[in-house]
């Protein structure tokens, strides 16, 4: 009798890795390279040395959390391989990464930018354009592209 080889852990791992990597892209690109915002820059603008220290501490805590999420994703992927689950095809795996990244952007954007207002995507006068674009493209857009790749990249493996 043919049975399907499960791949739920591997799929969860890909999504967790996408969440973690998306957080790293946000923190490294938007916080550090472009310096568009810091974690609490709307509550405490980094205009003094003391305020910059507080913002850097919160940025560091943010990076620590996304590092833990990424590490959990690595261990879930290891567990899937150890239990001989099917590892996703490249297209499916890229879809999982984009899906997780999109969910990170959507949830972080809705909570930090919209609900709490601790920072905006870009600390400028017309920040709403950046916030909405980030939610639409970086959130919903990545989720849709990721989900599509996850679906089109899938193949069921049958053991006989």
SULTAHU-V319850 format. One record per pair of residues at least 12 apart in sequence whose C-alpha atoms are under 8 Angstrom apart, sorted by the first residue. I is the first residue (numbers start at 0). J is the second residue. Records with the same first field share a line. If there is no record, write none. Layout:
I->J + J
//
This chain:
0->159
1->157 + 158 + 159
2->157 + 158 + 159
3->155 + 156 + 157 + 158
4->84 + 85 + 155 + 156 + 157 + 158
5->84 + 85
6->79 + 84 + 85 + 86 + 87
8->75 + 76 + 78 + 79 + 84
9->75 + 76 + 79 + 80 + 84 + 85 + 86 + 87
10->87 + 92 + 95
11->72 + 75
12->71 + 72 + 73 + 74 + 75 + 76
13->72 + 76 + 92 + 93 + 95 + 96 + 99
14->72 + 95 + 96 + 97 + 98 + 99 + 100
15->68 + 69 + 71 + 72 + 96 + 99
16->68 + 69 + 72 + 73 + 96 + 99
17->95 + 96 + 97 + 98 + 99 + 100
18->65 + 68 + 69 + 96 + 99 + 100 + 101 + 102 + 103
19->65 + 66 + 67 + 68 + 69 + 100
20->65 + 69 + 100
21->99 + 100 + 101 + 103 + 104
22->62 + 65 + 100 + 103 + 104
23->62 + 65 + 66
26->58 + 61 + 62
29->120
30->58
35->120 + 121 + 122
36->118 + 119 + 120 + 121 + 122
37->54 + 55 + 57 + 58 + 118
38->54 + 55 + 57 + 58 + 61 + 117 + 118
39->54 + 57 + 117 + 118
40->54 + 117 + 118
41->116 + 117 + 118 + 119 + 122
42->116 + 117 + 118
85->156
87->153
88->152 + 153
89->152
90->148 + 149 + 151 + 152
91->148 + 149 + 150 + 151 + 152 + 153
92->149
93->145 + 148 + 149
94->144 + 145 + 146 + 147 + 148 + 149
95->145 + 146 + 148 + 149
96->145
97->141 + 142 + 144 + 145
98->141 + 142 + 143 + 144 + 145 + 146
99->142 + 145
100->138 + 141 + 142
101->137 + 138 + 139 + 140 + 141 + 142 + 145
102->138 + 139 + 142
103->138
104->133 + 134 + 137 + 138
105->134 + 137 + 138 + 139
108->130 + 133 + 134
109->134
112->130
120->133
//
